[in-house]
């Protein structure tokens, strides 16, 4: 098949356009024509990091990942980074690998260090670090909890085994009887409650009347207390309290032997004298009754008064003896 001049021209134009497009793409990604520098970072595991992933400093995109390959036979991965020259930092800065989202994805952020050291240059290898993602943090938190749960389940199994050993056939039968007895007690309580409800329903009117009477009594008592308060009961009680205080004071003085009554209660000699005087007065009155002539002698017509002779059975004579 012979190609015409038009077809040949079209093929040449298309080829030229494709060459220009690919050339511009290559030149755009090449650091030779850009204001950038190439840095390296070595990781044990990149966690799915892809070429073209952005590289940021303090949240600002300053470059991207251009290549990922094995460094050597040790399995470590060499990541090539293209960074803009607009921001300078120390070569001791850290290239941290982190999760860009919850569902996955990795990115690299550079933690710049400004310690006065040498400024990073193209071709330098940065220190690396890996920030654990949410999934890894959850696993770190759940792993101890999982171990505790497993231990608790193991202890529970041991406890159940020991509990089964304790609950032999006889103990189980006794436990069943206890539960049956408890059920009977609950049934008895239910029956008592039903009877109490019936009793309350049957005597509802009487209970209402009783409560009304109690209400009336409390109302009357309140009125009575108000009446007593208005009648000066408080002043009367206060006066009575004052009288009681005075009486207690007098009784206290009597107990201490102060005053006539106090001396009378405390002086035994005075009591004995009063007792003796009372006995002698009694004898005097008895003698006056039995022998009035001894004390009263009436003379009529100037008759000479006879001298009184003391009878032999005179109580006074006996007292003198």
C-alpha positions as CSV (number, residue, x, y, z in Angstrom):
1,X,0.0,0.0,0.0
2,X,1.5,3.3,-1.0
3,X,1.1,6.2,1.5
4,X,0.1,9.5,0.1
5,X,1.9,12.7,1.0
6,X,-1.0,13.9,3.2
7,X,-0.9,10.8,5.3
8,X,2.9,11.1,5.8
9,X,2.5,14.7,6.8
10,X,-0.2,13.8,9.3
11,X,2.0,11.1,10.9
12,X,4.9,13.5,11.2
13,X,2.8,16.2,12.8
14,X,1.3,13.7,15.3
15,X,4.6,12.3,16.2
16,X,6.0,15.8,16.8
17,X,3.1,16.7,19.0
18,X,3.6,13.6,21.1
19,X,7.3,14.2,21.4
20,X,6.7,17.7,22.6
21,X,4.1,16.6,25.2
22,X,6.3,13.8,26.6
23,X,9.3,16.1,26.5
24,X,7.6,18.8,28.5
25,X,6.3,16.3,31.0
26,X,9.9,14.9,31.5
27,X,11.4,18.3,31.8
28,X,8.7,19.4,34.3
29,X,9.4,16.4,36.5
30,X,13.2,16.8,36.2
31,X,14.9,18.8,39.0
32,X,17.4,20.2,36.6
33,X,14.9,22.7,35.2
34,X,13.2,23.4,38.5
35,X,14.1,25.4,41.7
36,X,14.2,22.2,43.8
37,X,16.5,19.7,45.5
38,X,16.4,16.0,45.8
39,X,16.5,14.3,49.3
40,X,16.4,10.7,50.4
41,X,14.7,8.9,53.3
42,X,15.1,5.3,54.3
43,X,12.2,3.3,55.9
44,X,11.7,-0.3,57.0
45,X,8.1,-0.2,55.8
46,X,6.4,2.5,53.8
47,X,2.8,1.2,54.4
48,X,1.6,1.6,50.8
49,X,3.3,4.9,50.1
50,X,3.0,5.7,46.3
51,X,5.2,7.9,44.0
52,X,3.6,11.3,43.5
53,X,2.5,11.5,47.1
54,X,2.8,15.1,48.5
55,X,5.5,16.1,50.9
56,X,4.6,18.8,53.4
57,X,6.1,21.1,56.0
58,X,3.8,22.3,58.7
59,X,0.8,21.4,56.5
60,X,2.1,23.2,53.4
61,X,2.9,21.1,50.3
62,X,6.6,21.7,49.4
63,X,7.3,18.7,47.1
64,X,6.4,15.1,46.3
65,X,7.7,11.6,46.3
66,X,9.4,10.8,42.9
67,X,10.6,7.2,43.5
68,X,10.5,4.3,45.9
69,X,12.8,1.3,45.6
70,X,14.7,-1.2,47.7
71,X,18.0,0.2,49.0
72,X,19.8,-3.1,49.2
73,X,19.3,-6.8,50.1
74,X,18.4,-5.8,53.7
75,X,14.8,-5.0,52.6
76,X,14.9,-1.4,53.5
77,X,13.2,1.0,51.2
78,X,14.8,4.1,49.7
79,X,12.3,7.0,49.1
80,X,13.3,9.8,46.8
81,X,11.8,13.3,47.6
82,X,11.8,16.4,45.5
83,X,11.6,19.5,47.8
84,X,11.4,23.2,46.8
85,X,14.3,25.4,47.6
86,X,12.1,28.2,48.9
87,X,12.3,26.9,52.5
88,X,15.7,26.1,54.2
89,X,16.1,23.9,57.2
90,X,18.8,21.8,58.9
91,X,19.9,18.4,57.6
92,X,19.0,17.0,61.0
93,X,15.3,17.4,60.2
94,X,13.1,14.4,60.3
95,X,11.0,13.0,57.4
96,X,8.0,11.5,59.2
97,X,5.7,8.9,57.5
98,X,2.1,9.3,58.6
99,X,-1.5,8.3,57.7
100,X,-3.3,10.8,55.6
101,X,-6.8,9.5,56.4
102,X,-8.8,7.0,58.4
103,X,-9.4,4.6,55.6
104,X,-5.8,4.5,54.5
105,X,-3.2,6.4,52.5
106,X,0.3,7.5,53.5
107,X,2.1,10.8,53.3
108,X,5.4,12.3,54.4
109,X,5.8,15.5,56.4
110,X,9.2,17.0,57.2
111,X,9.7,18.2,60.8
112,X,12.2,21.0,60.3
113,X,15.0,21.5,62.8
114,X,16.6,24.9,63.3
115,X,19.5,24.1,65.5
116,X,22.1,26.2,63.7
117,X,23.5,23.1,61.9
118,X,24.3,22.7,58.3
119,X,21.5,23.5,55.9
120,X,20.1,20.5,53.9
121,X,21.5,20.1,50.4
122,X,20.4,18.2,47.4
123,X,21.4,14.6,47.8
124,X,21.3,14.5,51.6
125,X,19.5,11.7,53.4
126,X,17.1,12.8,56.2
127,X,16.4,11.0,59.4
128,X,13.1,9.1,59.4
129,X,10.3,8.3,61.8
130,X,6.9,6.7,61.5
131,X,3.8,8.1,63.2
132,X,1.4,5.4,64.2
133,X,-2.0,5.7,62.6
134,X,-5.4,5.4,64.1
135,X,-5.6,1.7,63.4
136,X,-2.3,1.0,65.0
137,X,-3.2,3.2,68.0
138,X,-6.4,1.3,68.4
139,X,-4.6,-2.0,68.2
140,X,-2.1,-0.8,70.8
141,X,-4.9,0.1,73.2
142,X,-7.0,-3.0,72.5
143,X,-4.2,-5.4,72.8
144,X,-3.8,-5.0,76.6
145,X,-7.6,-5.0,77.0
146,X,-7.8,-8.1,74.9
147,X,-5.3,-9.8,77.2
148,X,-7.3,-8.7,80.3
149,X,-10.5,-10.0,78.8
150,X,-8.9,-13.3,77.9
151,X,-7.5,-13.6,81.5
152,X,-10.9,-12.8,82.9
153,X,-12.5,-15.4,80.8
154,X,-9.9,-17.9,81.9
155,X,-10.5,-17.0,85.5
156,X,-14.2,-17.3,84.9
157,X,-13.8,-20.8,83.5
158,X,-11.7,-21.8,86.5
159,X,-14.3,-20.4,88.8
160,X,-17.1,-22.2,87.1
161,X,-15.2,-25.4,87.3
162,X,-14.6,-24.9,91.0
163,X,-18.3,-23.9,91.4
164,X,-19.3,-27.1,89.7
165,X,-17.1,-29.1,92.0
166,X,-18.7,-27.4,95.1
167,X,-22.2,-28.0,93.8
168,X,-22.4,-31.7,94.2
169,X,-25.7,-33.6,93.8
170,X,-26.7,-33.1,97.4
171,X,-26.0,-29.4,97.4
172,X,-27.9,-29.0,94.2
173,X,-31.0,-30.7,95.7
174,X,-30.8,-28.5,98.8
175,X,-30.4,-25.4,96.6
176,X,-33.5,-26.5,94.6
177,X,-35.4,-26.9,97.9
178,X,-34.3,-23.5,99.1
179,X,-35.5,-21.9,95.8
180,X,-38.8,-23.8,96.1
181,X,-39.2,-22.6,99.7
182,X,-38.4,-19.0,98.6
183,X,-41.1,-19.3,95.9
184,X,-43.6,-20.4,98.6
185,X,-42.7,-17.5,100.8
186,X,-43.2,-15.1,97.9
187,X,-46.5,-16.7,97.2
188,X,-47.6,-16.3,100.8
189,X,-46.6,-12.6,100.6
190,X,-48.7,-12.2,97.5
191,X,-51.7,-13.9,99.2
192,X,-51.2,-11.6,102.2
193,X,-51.0,-8.6,100.0
194,X,-54.2,-9.6,98.2
195,X,-56.0,-10.1,101.5
196,X,-54.8,-6.7,102.7
197,X,-56.1,-5.1,99.5
198,X,-59.5,-6.7,100.1
199,X,-59.5,-5.6,103.7
200,X,-58.7,-2.0,102.7
201,X,-61.4,-2.1,100.1
202,X,-64.0,-3.4,102.5
203,X,-63.1,-0.8,105.2
204,X,-62.4,2.1,102.9
205,X,-65.3,4.2,104.3
206,X,-64.3,3.6,107.9
207,X,-60.7,4.5,107.1
208,X,-61.8,7.7,105.5
209,X,-63.9,8.6,108.5
210,X,-61.0,7.8,110.8
211,X,-58.7,10.0,108.8
212,X,-61.2,12.8,108.9
213,X,-61.5,12.4,112.6
214,X,-57.8,12.6,113.0
215,X,-57.8,15.7,110.8
216,X,-60.5,17.2,113.0
217,X,-58.6,16.3,116.2
218,X,-55.4,17.9,114.9
219,X,-57.3,21.0,113.8
220,X,-59.0,21.3,117.3
221,X,-55.6,20.8,118.9
222,X,-54.1,23.5,116.8
223,X,-56.9,25.8,117.8
224,X,-56.5,24.8,121.5
225,X,-52.8,25.5,121.3
226,X,-53.5,28.9,119.7
227,X,-56.0,29.6,122.5
228,X,-53.5,28.7,125.2
229,X,-50.9,30.8,123.5
230,X,-53.3,33.8,123.4
231,X,-54.4,33.2,127.0
232,X,-50.9,33.8,128.3
233,X,-49.8,30.2,128.8
234,X,-46.2,31.1,128.1
235,X,-46.2,33.7,130.9
236,X,-47.8,31.2,133.3
237,X,-45.2,28.6,132.5
238,X,-42.4,31.1,132.8
239,X,-43.8,32.1,136.3
240,X,-44.1,28.5,137.3
241,X,-40.5,27.9,136.2
242,X,-39.4,30.9,138.3
243,X,-41.3,29.5,141.3
244,X,-39.7,26.0,140.8
245,X,-36.3,27.7,140.6
246,X,-36.9,29.5,143.9
247,X,-38.2,26.3,145.6
248,X,-35.1,24.5,144.4
249,X,-32.9,27.3,145.9
250,X,-34.7,27.0,149.3
251,X,-34.4,23.2,149.3
252,X,-30.7,23.5,148.4
253,X,-30.2,25.8,151.4
254,X,-32.1,23.4,153.7
255,X,-29.8,20.5,152.5
256,X,-26.8,22.7,153.2
257,X,-28.0,23.4,156.8
258,X,-28.7,27.0,156.2
259,X,-31.7,28.7,158.0
260,X,-33.9,27.3,160.7
261,X,-35.3,24.4,158.7
262,X,-31.8,23.6,157.5
263,X,-30.4,23.5,161.1
264,X,-33.5,21.5,162.2
265,X,-32.8,18.9,159.5
266,X,-29.1,18.8,160.0
267,X,-28.7,19.2,163.9
268,X,-29.5,15.8,165.5
269,X,-29.1,17.3,169.0
270,X,-31.8,19.8,168.4
271,X,-34.0,17.0,167.1
272,X,-33.4,15.0,170.3
273,X,-34.2,18.1,172.5
274,X,-37.4,18.7,170.6
275,X,-38.3,15.0,171.0
276,X,-37.6,15.1,174.7
277,X,-39.6,18.3,175.2
278,X,-42.5,16.8,173.3
279,X,-42.4,13.8,175.6
280,X,-42.3,15.9,178.7
281,X,-45.2,18.0,177.4
282,X,-47.2,14.9,176.9
283,X,-46.5,13.8,180.4
284,X,-47.5,17.2,181.7
285,X,-50.8,17.1,179.9
286,X,-51.4,13.5,181.1
287,X,-50.6,14.5,184.7
288,X,-52.9,17.6,184.4
289,X,-55.7,15.4,183.3
290,X,-55.2,12.8,186.0
291,X,-54.4,15.2,188.9
292,X,-56.1,18.5,188.3
293,X,-55.9,19.4,192.0
294,X,-52.1,19.5,191.7
295,X,-52.4,22.5,189.4
296,X,-55.8,24.1,190.3
297,X,-56.9,24.4,194.0
298,X,-60.0,26.5,194.7
299,X,-60.7,27.6,198.4
300,X,-64.3,28.3,199.3
301,X,-65.1,30.5,202.4
302,X,-61.5,30.9,203.2
303,X,-61.0,27.3,203.9
304,X,-57.4,26.4,204.3
305,X,-56.0,24.8,201.3
306,X,-54.9,21.3,201.7
307,X,-51.4,20.4,200.8
308,X,-51.4,18.2,197.7
309,X,-50.1,14.7,198.2
310,X,-48.4,12.9,195.4
311,X,-50.2,9.6,194.5
312,X,-48.2,6.5,194.5
313,X,-49.0,5.6,190.9
314,X,-48.3,9.2,189.6
315,X,-46.5,9.0,186.2
316,X,-44.5,12.1,187.2
317,X,-43.2,10.3,190.3
318,X,-42.2,7.4,188.2
319,X,-40.4,9.7,185.8
320,X,-38.5,11.4,188.7
321,X,-37.5,8.0,190.0
